[in-house]
Amino acid sequence: MAQKKAHEVDGWLGRPSPEARIVLIYGPDRGLVSERAKRFAASTGLPLDDPFSVIKLSASSLDAEPGRLVDEARTVPMFASRRLIWVLDARGDKGLADGVKVLLEEPPADAVVLIEAGDLKKGAPLRTAVEGGFSGMALPCYADDARGIDRLIDEELGKAGLAITLEARQQLKAALGGDRLASRSELEKLALYCAGQQRIEIDDVRAATGDASTASVDGAVDAVIAGKAAEFDAAFAQLMASGSAPFLPLSSALRQFQTLLSMRQAMERERKPAAAVVALARPPVFFARRQLVEAALGAWSAEAIMRALERLAAAVLETRRRPDLARALARQALLATAIEGARARR
């Protein structure tokens, strides 16, 4: 199958296969999709600002003009050895999927097709076509997990020559995730704020990222995990009234449930009690949250946590598709998760 697992994507992008002529980069983390698409485009060696070598098309325009993708891919380049056909904002576009199928049956000799897409469920026509083609490659992009966020922190702060304390790192991680570009922006802001220092302390993180907002986000997400729907609703309303973006509690909840899933699987695999798994967690669970996390591990099954992750990831995507409804969509997904948490404790 022409696809990679989420943790394999960066490795493949470091050494893209020359046989891959149609590359699909998709997922709910649109910032990460965009970042990786730019990385692949740069790997082609083509001048990305040259309109003769790089053709950018919207998926909606291809849906309105059936056959255009195939025509563009078959066009002989005049000023380079090949062309890059870069398709943006793909979703469930049937016209695009049909064109991709044609190109996979007879791969273009002088072109590479790069497609940026949102979250595509298993079985979606575009994803199925690329995954099943010898000359295709499908690369999923999901919200950064705890290890991914750690790598991103090390990468960005390393560029600025800054170290960070463990307490500051934990505080910072609570403000990151969900969207790669937003996370990078926060890290760049923090690095600029701490320019001239050698080490970042927790007070620096609070000053640069807004501690009051972070505390409110933590309170809302902890209420979700604990199954306290009324407390969540009050915290969420306060958070929105303060002007915070709806994606903040969504992305924080995603990270917390990803961590819970890892711990829950460790409990089942190693047959250890929740307290033992929490005590051995790396990075360590903040002492004030240990009781909450232990109780959550006892109440949430791995299957229930995975359902929560699917619901939250879908909500992140929908808030980007419909920013006018972002607040309502975020509240609905988080409230539904809190209600499921309450049922789990009965």
N, C-alpha and C positions, 0 to 999 in steps of 0.2 A: 504494500500500500504506500502511496506517495504522500506520506504525512509524518510529522514529528510530534512527540509528546511535548507538553509545555516546557519541561526542563531541558529539552534537547534543542530548542529553537536557537538559542544564542550560539551554541556550538556549530550548528549548521550554517548560520549566517556568517560565522568566522571563515568558513570554507564552503561556499555554496557549490552545489553539484552543477557542473556545466550541462548536464542532461536536462535540468529543470528549465523549461521554456515558459511555463505558466506557473507563477508563484502567487499563491493566495495567502494573505496575512489577515487574520480575522480574530475577533474576540470582543468581550465586553469592555476591556480597558482600551478606549480609543486612543489615549495618549501613547500607550505602549505600541499599539498597531502602527500609529504614525511614525514613531521613533524607529521601529524596526523596518518599516517600509523605506524610510530614508537611508537606513544603513544598507539595505539590499541594493537600492538604487545606486548608492555610491560605489558598491562593489563591482558594478558593471564596467566602471572605468569611463563611462560616457560623460560628457560635459552636461550637467543637469540643467544648466541655464540656456542650452542650445535647443530652440524649438524644432530644429530639423532632426535632432537625434533623440529627443525626449518629447513624446506626445502625451499630454495629460487630458483625460476624458472623464466626464462624470458618468456613473452607471446609468442614471436616468436618461441621459442623451443617447446612450447605446440601446436602451430599451425602446426609445422612440425611433431609432434608425437601425432596424435589424440588418445584420450583415456588415455594419461598419467596422466592428472589432476585427473581423476576419480580413476585410479589405486593408485596414491599417497594418495588420500584422504581416500581410503578404506584400506590402509595398516595398520595393527595393530601395534601400537607403542610398542617398546621393553623396553625402559628405562624411560618412563613417562606415565602419564595417558592419554595424547593426544598429537597430533602433530599440528604444525602450518605450513600450506602450503602457502608460501608468493610469490605471482606472481607480477612481476615487468614489467613496461613499456607496459601495455595493451593499445590497441587502439580499432580498429574495428575488432579484431581477431575473425573470425567465429568459428574456432576450440575451442577457449576458451569459447565462448558463448554457444556452444553445450555442452561442458563438464559441465559448470555451470548449465544448464537446467537439466541435469541428476542428479546432486547432489542436486538440489533444490527439485526434485521429491522424492528423498530418501536421506535426509540429513545424512552426515557421523556422526557416533556415537563417533569416537575417533579423530576427526580432525576439525580444523577451517581453512577456506580458506580466506586469505586476498589478495585483488587485488588492486594494485596501477594503476590507469589509467589516461590518459590525458583527455582533454575536450571531453565529450560524449554528442552529441546532443540528445534531446528527440526523442525516437524511435530507437536509436542505439540498436542493438541486445543484447549486454552485459548488458547495463543499463536496458533495458526492462525486461530481464530475472530476474535480481536481484530484481528490484522494484516489480515484480509480484509474488515473492516467499515468502511464510510465514517464511521460515528460512533464508531469505536474508535481507540485509540492505545496502542501497545505500546512500552514504554521499557525497554531493557536496562540492567543495572547490573553492571559487571564490576570486579574489583579495580583499584584505582588504579595507573596506570602511573607512570613516573618524573615526568612532567610534572604528573600529577594530584596526586602526593604533594607536589611543590614548591608547587603552588597551595594545598594544604591547610596546609602549613607557613606560607606567607606570610599566609594568612588568619587563622589562629589566633594566630600570634605578633604579627601586625599589630594585632590587637585589644588585646594587652597592651603595645603600644608597644615591642616588643623586636626588635632586629636579631640576626643570627646569622652567624657566620663560615662560610666555605666548608667548612673541615674539620669543624666542628660539624654543618653541614647534612648532609654525607655520612654521618657517624656516625648522625645522627638518622634519615635515610632508611632505613638498614638495619634499624631497629626498627619501621618503619611499613609499612602496606599490608595487603591481604588482607581487612580489615574496617574500614569507614569509622568506625564508632562507637568501635572500639578505638583507632584512630589518633588521633581527636579527644581521647579520654581521655588518651592519652600526652602529647599536646601541651599539654593543659590542665594536666597535672601538672608538665610542664617549665616552663611559664609561671609557675605558682605558685612553684616552686622558685627561679626567677630574678627574682622580683618585686623591684623596686627597682634592678635593673641596667639598663644601656642595651643591652648586647650579650651574647649567649650564646656561650660558648666550648666547645670540645670536652670539657673536664673537667666542665662543667655537664651536658652530655648524658650522659656516662658515669655521673655521680653520680645523675642523676634517672631514667635508664632501665635501669641495671644493666649495666655494661660487661662483666662476666664472662659474663652470659647472652648478650649480643650477640656476644661473641667466639666462644662455643660455637656459636651459630647460624651465624655466618659460616663456621666451620670445617666444619660439617655440609653446608652448601649448596655450599661450594667443592668438597668431595669429590664431591658429586652431579654438578656441572658437569664435573669432571675425570674422571668415570667410575670413581672409586675406591670401589667398593661396600663393601669391608671397612672402609675408613677412615670412610665415612659411618656405617656401622652402629655403630661404636665411639663416634663423636661424638654420634650421636643417642641412644644409650643413656645417655651421660654427661649429655646435655641433659635427658632425662626424669628421671634420678635427681636432678637439681638442683631439680626441681619446675617447670620451664618448661612452658608450654602447648604442645601439639602444633601449634597453628596458627602459632606463630612461625617454625619452619623452613619450613613450607608457604608462608606469605605471603612470606617472604624469597626463597624459590626462585622464586615467581611473578614477583617484581620483577626478579630477576636474569635470568630467561629472557626477560622482556619486553624488557629492555635488550639482551640478546644478539640477539634477533630484529631489533630496529631496526638494530643494527650490521651484522648479516649481510645484511640487505636493502640497506643502504648499500654494502657491499662489492660485491654483485652489480650494483646499479644504476650505481655510479660506477666499477666495475672497479678498485678499490683493494685493496692487500694489507691483511691484518688489522692489522698494526702501524700503518699510516697511519690507519685508521678509529679505532683505540683512542686514538691520539695526539690526534685531533681531537674526541674525545667530549666532550659537554657535558651534565651536569657531568663533569669529568675523572675518569677511572678512577684510583683510589688507586694510587700507584706500586708498592706491594707486590703488587698483584693484576694488573698489566698482563700479565705473562707468562702467567698462568693464563687470562685473558680472550682473549689472542691465540691460545693453543693451542685454546681452546674454539671460537673462530670458525673455525679451520681444520678442526675435527673435526665440528662440528654443522652440518648443512644447515638451511636455512630450514624445510623440511618437517618435519624431526626436532624442531626447536625448537617448532614449532606443535603437534606431537603431545604434546610434554612439557607445554606450557601447558594443553592440553585435559585431560590427565591430572591435573595439579595443581589446576586449577580445579574439576574434578569431586570431587577429594578434599576440598577446602575445604568444598564444599557437604555432602558426606557426613559430615564431622566435626561439622557443625552439626545435621544430622538425627539422628545417632547419637553423641552426646557420650560415651556409655559405651564406644564403640569408636574414639574419636578417635586415640588413640596408635597402635593397630594400623593404622588406615586411613592415617594420615600416613606411618608407616614404610613401608608397602607401596608407596604412590605414589612416595615419594622413592627408595626402593631400586630400584624398576623403572626410574626415570629414570636412576639411576646406572649400572645395567646397560646401558641403551641407550647411554649415553655411552661406556661401555667398548667396546661393539661398534663405535661410530662411529670409534674410534681404531685399529681393526684394519686 
